[in-house]
């Protein structure tokens, strides 16, 4: 019971981190879309990133509702994790931006191009979103494996002479 409670509190923390990650990716990719002078066909990966980040923000709010069971959250988390891996792959393989390698973190300092730092941050937070949704899905699987809410419910006390419903019979046994 205590482990399930700890896992559920951990999931709330993960949801807050997921929200931050999705909000950062939304803001940065919206900035790139607004500053771009190209057609929407060339901005497909940024539009897809916006779409997945927006869906993620809605799903995060929906899964924080107390009426949503962990069993319902598992497919949502797995699907969004796969979609975030797609966003990360699209941003990682974006070769039209002259920033060099994505994981070269030295260009975040002010003397370098600020656009490259924003693009690298968007790529990094899309990776963080994919990992966070995957970890949250795994934690929800553990909650369901431990019985979900059924172990948290205290069974009502019976009197010592009272039999449970399972042991009560309504007819006499027949002997063959």
GUDRENNU-6022 format. One record per residue (C-alpha): x, y, z; residue number from 0; residue in one letter. Coordinates in steps of 0.05 Angstrom, whole numbers, plus 32768, in hexadecimal, padded with zeros to 4 digits. Last residue first. Layout:
BEGIN
{xx:X yy:Y zz:Z num:NUM residuo:a}
...
// end
This chain:
BEGIN
{xx:7E0F yy:7CED zz:7F92 num:175 residuo:x}
{xx:7E0D yy:7D1C zz:7FCC num:174 residuo:x}
{xx:7DE9 yy:7D5E zz:7FC5 num:173 residuo:x}
{xx:7E00 yy:7D98 zz:7FEF num:172 residuo:x}
{xx:7DC9 yy:7DBE zz:8011 num:171 residuo:x}
{xx:7DB6 yy:7E01 zz:7FF5 num:170 residuo:x}
{xx:7DC4 yy:7E4A zz:8005 num:169 residuo:x}
{xx:7E0E yy:7E46 zz:8014 num:168 residuo:x}
{xx:7E37 yy:7E79 zz:8039 num:167 residuo:x}
{xx:7E82 yy:7E74 zz:8032 num:166 residuo:x}
{xx:7E8A yy:7EA9 zz:7FFC num:165 residuo:x}
{xx:7E5D yy:7EDA zz:8020 num:164 residuo:x}
{xx:7E8D yy:7EDC zz:805B num:163 residuo:x}
{xx:7E7B yy:7EBA zz:809C num:162 residuo:x}
{xx:7E68 yy:7EE1 zz:80DB num:161 residuo:x}
{xx:7E7E yy:7EC2 zz:811D num:160 residuo:x}
{xx:7EBC yy:7EED zz:8124 num:159 residuo:x}
{xx:7E98 yy:7F2E zz:8111 num:158 residuo:x}
{xx:7EB0 yy:7F4B zz:80D0 num:157 residuo:x}
{xx:7EDC yy:7F88 zz:80C6 num:156 residuo:x}
{xx:7ED7 yy:7FAC zz:8083 num:155 residuo:x}
{xx:7F11 yy:7FA1 zz:8053 num:154 residuo:x}
{xx:7F3E yy:7FDE zz:804D num:153 residuo:x}
{xx:7F45 yy:7FF7 zz:8006 num:152 residuo:x}
{xx:7F8C yy:8008 zz:7FF1 num:151 residuo:x}
{xx:7F99 yy:7FC3 zz:7FD6 num:150 residuo:x}
{xx:7F60 yy:7FC8 zz:7FA4 num:149 residuo:x}
{xx:7F74 yy:800D zz:7F8B num:148 residuo:x}
{xx:7FAA yy:7FF4 zz:7F5C num:147 residuo:x}
{xx:7FB8 yy:7FAB zz:7F67 num:146 residuo:x}
{xx:8004 yy:7FA9 zz:7F6B num:145 residuo:x}
{xx:8008 yy:7F9A zz:7F21 num:144 residuo:x}
{xx:7FDE yy:7FD7 zz:7F12 num:143 residuo:x}
{xx:800C yy:8004 zz:7F39 num:142 residuo:x}
{xx:8049 yy:7FE5 zz:7F18 num:141 residuo:x}
{xx:802B yy:7FF1 zz:7ED3 num:140 residuo:x}
{xx:801E yy:8039 zz:7EE7 num:139 residuo:x}
{xx:8068 yy:8041 zz:7EF8 num:138 residuo:x}
{xx:807B yy:8025 zz:7EB4 num:137 residuo:x}
{xx:804D yy:8057 zz:7E92 num:136 residuo:x}
{xx:806B yy:8090 zz:7EBA num:135 residuo:x}
{xx:80B1 yy:807A zz:7EA8 num:134 residuo:x}
{xx:809E yy:8079 zz:7E5D num:133 residuo:x}
{xx:807C yy:80BD zz:7E62 num:132 residuo:x}
{xx:80B9 yy:80DA zz:7E84 num:131 residuo:x}
{xx:80EA yy:80BC zz:7E51 num:130 residuo:x}
{xx:80C5 yy:80D7 zz:7E15 num:129 residuo:x}
{xx:80BC yy:811C zz:7E36 num:128 residuo:x}
{xx:8106 yy:811F zz:7E47 num:127 residuo:x}
{xx:8118 yy:8110 zz:7DFE num:126 residuo:x}
{xx:80E9 yy:8148 zz:7DE8 num:125 residuo:x}
{xx:810A yy:8174 zz:7E1D num:124 residuo:x}
{xx:814F yy:8167 zz:7DFE num:123 residuo:x}
{xx:8138 yy:8175 zz:7DB7 num:122 residuo:x}
{xx:8116 yy:81B6 zz:7DCC num:121 residuo:x}
{xx:8153 yy:81CB zz:7DF4 num:120 residuo:x}
{xx:8180 yy:81BD zz:7DB8 num:119 residuo:x}
{xx:8153 yy:81E8 zz:7D8C num:118 residuo:x}
{xx:8154 yy:8220 zz:7DBE num:117 residuo:x}
{xx:81A0 yy:821C zz:7DC5 num:116 residuo:x}
{xx:81A7 yy:821C zz:7D79 num:115 residuo:x}
{xx:817C yy:825A zz:7D73 num:114 residuo:x}
{xx:81A7 yy:827D zz:7DA7 num:113 residuo:x}
{xx:81E5 yy:8279 zz:7D7A num:112 residuo:x}
{xx:8223 yy:8278 zz:7DA5 num:111 residuo:x}
{xx:8240 yy:82AE zz:7DD1 num:110 residuo:x}
{xx:8209 yy:82A2 zz:7E05 num:109 residuo:x}
{xx:821B yy:825A zz:7E1A num:108 residuo:x}
{xx:81ED yy:8222 zz:7E01 num:107 residuo:x}
{xx:821E yy:8210 zz:7DCA num:106 residuo:x}
{xx:8247 yy:81E3 zz:7DF8 num:105 residuo:x}
{xx:820F yy:81B0 zz:7DFC num:104 residuo:x}
{xx:8223 yy:8189 zz:7DBD num:103 residuo:x}
{xx:81EB yy:8156 zz:7DC1 num:102 residuo:x}
{xx:81C7 yy:8171 zz:7D84 num:101 residuo:x}
{xx:8203 yy:816D zz:7D55 num:100 residuo:x}
{xx:820D yy:81AA zz:7D29 num:99 residuo:x}
{xx:81E1 yy:81E6 zz:7D2E num:98 residuo:x}
{xx:81D4 yy:81F5 zz:7CE5 num:97 residuo:x}
{xx:8189 yy:81E2 zz:7CE4 num:96 residuo:x}
{xx:8175 yy:81BC zz:7CA5 num:95 residuo:x}
{xx:818D yy:817A zz:7CC2 num:94 residuo:x}
{xx:8152 yy:816D zz:7CF0 num:93 residuo:x}
{xx:8162 yy:8125 zz:7D05 num:92 residuo:x}
{xx:815F yy:8133 zz:7D50 num:91 residuo:x}
{xx:811E yy:815A zz:7D49 num:90 residuo:x}
{xx:80FB yy:8122 zz:7D24 num:89 residuo:x}
{xx:8117 yy:80EC zz:7D51 num:88 residuo:x}
{xx:8104 yy:8112 zz:7D91 num:87 residuo:x}
{xx:80BD yy:811D zz:7D77 num:86 residuo:x}
{xx:80B7 yy:80D3 zz:7D66 num:85 residuo:x}
{xx:80D0 yy:80C0 zz:7DAC num:84 residuo:x}
{xx:809A yy:80EF zz:7DC5 num:83 residuo:x}
{xx:8065 yy:80C8 zz:7D9D num:82 residuo:x}
{xx:807E yy:8087 zz:7DBB num:81 residuo:x}
{xx:807A yy:80A4 zz:7E01 num:80 residuo:x}
{xx:8035 yy:80BF zz:7DF3 num:79 residuo:x}
{xx:801D yy:807A zz:7DDF num:78 residuo:x}
{xx:803C yy:8059 zz:7E1D num:77 residuo:x}
{xx:8021 yy:808E zz:7E4C num:76 residuo:x}
{xx:7FDA yy:808B zz:7E2F num:75 residuo:x}
{xx:7FDB yy:803F zz:7E2F num:74 residuo:x}
{xx:7FEE yy:803D zz:7E79 num:73 residuo:x}
{xx:7FC1 yy:8076 zz:7E91 num:72 residuo:x}
{xx:7F80 yy:804F zz:7E8A num:71 residuo:x}
{xx:7F9A yy:8018 zz:7EB9 num:70 residuo:x}
{xx:7FB3 yy:804D zz:7EE9 num:69 residuo:x}
{xx:7F6B yy:8063 zz:7EF4 num:68 residuo:x}
{xx:7F51 yy:80A8 zz:7EE1 num:67 residuo:x}
{xx:7F1F yy:80C1 zz:7F15 num:66 residuo:x}
{xx:7F53 yy:80EB zz:7F3A num:65 residuo:x}
{xx:7F60 yy:8117 zz:7EFD num:64 residuo:x}
{xx:7FAB yy:811D zz:7EF1 num:63 residuo:x}
{xx:7FA4 yy:80F1 zz:7EB4 num:62 residuo:x}
{xx:7F79 yy:8124 zz:7E8F num:61 residuo:x}
{xx:7FA9 yy:815E zz:7E9E num:60 residuo:x}
{xx:7FE4 yy:8136 zz:7E85 num:59 residuo:x}
{xx:7FBD yy:811F zz:7E48 num:58 residuo:x}
{xx:7FAC yy:8167 zz:7E34 num:57 residuo:x}
{xx:7FF5 yy:817C zz:7E3B num:56 residuo:x}
{xx:800B yy:813F zz:7E14 num:55 residuo:x}
{xx:7FDB yy:814E zz:7DDB num:54 residuo:x}
{xx:7FF8 yy:8194 zz:7DD7 num:53 residuo:x}
{xx:8040 yy:817A zz:7DD8 num:52 residuo:x}
{xx:802F yy:8146 zz:7DA2 num:51 residuo:x}
{xx:8010 yy:817C zz:7D75 num:50 residuo:x}
{xx:8047 yy:81AE zz:7D7F num:49 residuo:x}
{xx:807C yy:817A zz:7D6F num:48 residuo:x}
{xx:8055 yy:8166 zz:7D31 num:47 residuo:x}
{xx:8053 yy:81AF zz:7D1C num:46 residuo:x}
{xx:809E yy:81B4 zz:7D28 num:45 residuo:x}
{xx:80AB yy:8176 zz:7CFE num:44 residuo:x}
{xx:807E yy:818F zz:7CC6 num:43 residuo:x}
{xx:809E yy:81D3 zz:7CC1 num:42 residuo:x}
{xx:80B7 yy:81C9 zz:7C7A num:41 residuo:x}
{xx:8071 yy:81B8 zz:7C62 num:40 residuo:x}
{xx:8055 yy:81F4 zz:7C88 num:39 residuo:x}
{xx:807A yy:8223 zz:7C59 num:38 residuo:x}
{xx:80B8 yy:8249 zz:7C6C num:37 residuo:x}
{xx:80C2 yy:828D zz:7C8E num:36 residuo:x}
{xx:80CD yy:8271 zz:7CD4 num:35 residuo:x}
{xx:80CA yy:829D zz:7D12 num:34 residuo:x}
{xx:8084 yy:8287 zz:7D26 num:33 residuo:x}
{xx:8092 yy:823D zz:7D1C num:32 residuo:x}
{xx:80D4 yy:8241 zz:7D42 num:31 residuo:x}
{xx:80B3 yy:8265 zz:7D7C num:30 residuo:x}
{xx:807B yy:8232 zz:7D7E num:29 residuo:x}
{xx:80B0 yy:81FC zz:7D80 num:28 residuo:x}
{xx:80D0 yy:821C zz:7DBD num:27 residuo:x}
{xx:8090 yy:8228 zz:7DE3 num:26 residuo:x}
{xx:8071 yy:81E4 zz:7DD6 num:25 residuo:x}
{xx:80B2 yy:81C0 zz:7DE7 num:24 residuo:x}
{xx:80B6 yy:81E7 zz:7E28 num:23 residuo:x}
{xx:806D yy:81D8 zz:7E39 num:22 residuo:x}
{xx:8075 yy:818E zz:7E2A num:21 residuo:x}
{xx:80B2 yy:8189 zz:7E58 num:20 residuo:x}
{xx:8091 yy:81B0 zz:7E90 num:19 residuo:x}
{xx:8052 yy:8186 zz:7E8C num:18 residuo:x}
{xx:807A yy:8146 zz:7E8B num:17 residuo:x}
{xx:809F yy:815E zz:7EC9 num:16 residuo:x}
{xx:805D yy:816B zz:7EED num:15 residuo:x}
{xx:8043 yy:8127 zz:7ED6 num:14 residuo:x}
{xx:8082 yy:8106 zz:7EF1 num:13 residuo:x}
{xx:8076 yy:8126 zz:7F35 num:12 residuo:x}
{xx:802E yy:810C zz:7F34 num:11 residuo:x}
{xx:8049 yy:80C7 zz:7F20 num:10 residuo:x}
{xx:8078 yy:80C8 zz:7F5C num:9 residuo:x}
{xx:803E yy:80D5 zz:7F8A num:8 residuo:x}
{xx:801B yy:8099 zz:7F6C num:7 residuo:x}
{xx:8059 yy:806E zz:7F73 num:6 residuo:x}
{xx:8060 yy:8082 zz:7FBC num:5 residuo:x}
{xx:8017 yy:8070 zz:7FC9 num:4 residuo:x}
{xx:8020 yy:802D zz:7FA7 num:3 residuo:x}
{xx:805D yy:801F zz:7FD0 num:2 residuo:x}
{xx:8038 yy:8030 zz:8010 num:1 residuo:x}
{xx:8000 yy:8000 zz:8000 num:0 residuo:x}
// end
